[in-house]
Amino acid sequence: MAELYRRAERLRAAGTPPDDPRVQRLVARIDELGARFSGGDRKISAGVRAAWADDPAGLADVPAEQAATWGELTRYLDLARRRISTKEQEHA
């Protein structure tokens, strides 16, 4: 899972748009693995994402400087999720 986040961060840092197919595939895989962890409960998944957004350094037990870009990555991945959701609605 950590490798997926590293790939997503590289794409974000390179300026790749959230609706790029590579980002969309990474988000889908991250969410698939997250659903396995949460048993598919979206409330649990949302709670975990919210906790990471609120205090990533505390949850990871790392210095705040190390976690500084995680907020940006979280926002980037959330944008990608919204793009996936929009595309799914368009095809429904």
C-alpha positions in Angstrom: 0.0 0.0 0.0 2.8 2.4 0.8 4.2 2.0 -2.7 0.8 3.0 -4.2 1.0 6.2 -2.1 4.6 6.9 -3.2 3.5 6.5 -6.9 0.6 8.9 -6.3 2.9 11.4 -4.7 5.3 11.3 -7.6 2.4 11.9 -10.0 1.1 14.7 -7.8 4.5 16.3 -7.5 5.0 16.1 -11.3 1.7 18.0 -11.9 -0.3 15.1 -13.2 -4.0 16.0 -13.2 -6.2 13.9 -10.8 -8.3 12.6 -13.7 -5.3 11.1 -15.5 -5.8 7.4 -16.0 -2.7 6.5 -14.0 -4.0 8.4 -11.0 -7.4 7.0 -11.4 -6.0 3.4 -11.4 -3.9 4.1 -8.3 -6.9 5.6 -6.4 -9.1 2.6 -7.4 -6.5 0.2 -6.1 -5.9 2.2 -2.9 -9.6 2.2 -2.3 -10.0 -1.5 -3.1 -7.3 -2.3 -0.5 -8.9 0.1 2.0 -12.3 -1.6 1.5 -10.7 -4.9 2.4 -9.3 -3.4 5.6 -12.7 -1.8 6.5 -14.8 -4.7 5.5 -16.4 -2.5 2.9 -17.8 -0.1 5.5 -17.7 3.3 3.8 -18.1 5.1 7.2 -15.0 3.4 8.5 -13.0 4.3 5.3 -14.2 7.9 5.5 -13.2 8.0 9.2 -9.8 6.7 8.5 -9.2 9.2 5.7 -10.5 12.0 8.0 -8.1 10.9 10.8 -5.2 10.9 8.4 -6.2 14.4 7.1 -6.5 15.7 10.6 -3.2 14.4 12.2 -1.1 12.4 9.8 2.1 12.9 11.8 0.5 11.7 15.0 -1.0 8.6 13.3 2.2 7.7 11.6 4.3 8.7 14.7 6.7 10.8 12.5 7.8 14.4 12.7 5.4 17.0 11.3 7.9 18.0 8.7 7.9 14.5 7.3 4.1 14.4 7.0 3.8 18.0 5.6 3.1 16.9 2.0 0.6 14.2 3.0 -2.2 16.7 3.3 -1.6 17.8 -0.3 -1.5 14.2 -1.4 -4.8 13.5 0.5 -6.5 16.4 -1.2 -5.1 15.2 -4.6 -6.5 11.7 -4.0 -9.8 13.1 -2.9 -10.1 15.1 -6.1 -9.3 11.9 -8.1 -12.0 10.1 -6.1 -14.6 12.8 -7.0 -13.6 12.5 -10.6 -14.2 8.7 -10.5 -17.5 9.3 -8.8 -18.5 11.8 -11.5 -17.5 9.5 -14.3 -19.5 6.6 -12.7 -22.6 8.8 -12.5 -22.2 9.9 -16.1 -22.2 6.2 -17.2 -25.1 5.2 -15.0 
